[in-house]
């Protein structure tokens, strides 16, 4: 089994893009949740959109015959974007409140 040097960077970029879209949808859903009556519907709708995004991506990868190392590189790209987003938001709270003593942490 040979490692495809095209599949690794391509998988990494596609995984990072998928992670950015996924986390963007998650961020929008969480920010919309506390807003009145429609928040729960938006949250559930965006949860279904995130699930469809992941399932569609995996189905497309399988249909195009993506190699396993490309899919693992995609997972690494997804995880890297998640880690970067978590680090960027670490210590932030809504409305500028301090994290000490709050349930936000």
N, C-alpha and C positions, 0 to 999 in steps of 0.2 A: 504494500500500500504506500503510495507516494503522497506527500503533502502538496496540495495545490497552493502555490504562492499567490494566486489570484483570489482564491476562495477566502483566505484569511483576512486580508484587508477589506475585501468587499463585505464579508460577514460582519466584521467589526463596525464598519460604517453603517450598514443596514441595521444592525442591532442597536447602535447608538441612536439612530434616527427613530427607530421604533420605540426605544426607551423614552426619548424626548416627547414623542406624541402621546405615549401611554401616560407619562407623568403629567403632561399638560392637561390631559382629560381628567386625570385624578385630581389635580389641583383645582381645576374649574368646578368639579363636582363637590369637593369639600368646601370650597369658598361659597358655593351656592346653597349648601345644605341649611344653614341657619336662617335663610330668608323666607319666612312665612310658609304658606301652605304648599307652594309649588316646589320647594326645595327637595323634598323626598322623591318626587317624580323625576326631577332632573338628575338626582343622584343615581337612581335606579337606571334611568335611561343611559347615562354615561357609563355606568358599570357594564351594561349590555354592550355598549359601543367598544369598551376596552376589551371585553371578552371576544367580540367579533374581530377586533384588530389582531389579537394574538392567534386566534384559531385560523383566521384568513392567512396570516403570515406563515404559520406552520404548514398549512395546506398548500400554499404557493411554493414553499421551499421543497416540499415533498413532490409536488407536480413537476417542478423544474429539475428535480434530481440533485438538490444541493448536497454536497458532501458533508459528512459528519463534522469534520474539522471546521468547515464554514459555519455550520450551525452553532458549534461551540464558541467560535469567535463572535458570532452574533450575540450569544448569551453573555459573553465577556463585555461587549460593547454596551449592552443593556444594563448590566451591573455597574459598569463604570459611570454611566450617566446617572443612575440612581444614587450611587455613592457621592458623586459630585453635587447633585441637587440636595442631598441630605446634609452634606457639609456646608453648602452655601446657606441653607436655612437654619442651621444649628444655632440655637440660642435666640432665635426670633420668636416673638409672640404677637398675637393680633393687637392692634391699637397701641403698640409700644409698651405694653405692660411688662414688668420684670418677670422672669421665669421662676424666681424663688417663691416658694409657697403656692404656686398655682398648679393646677392639674394639667397644664399644657405640656409639661415635660414628660 
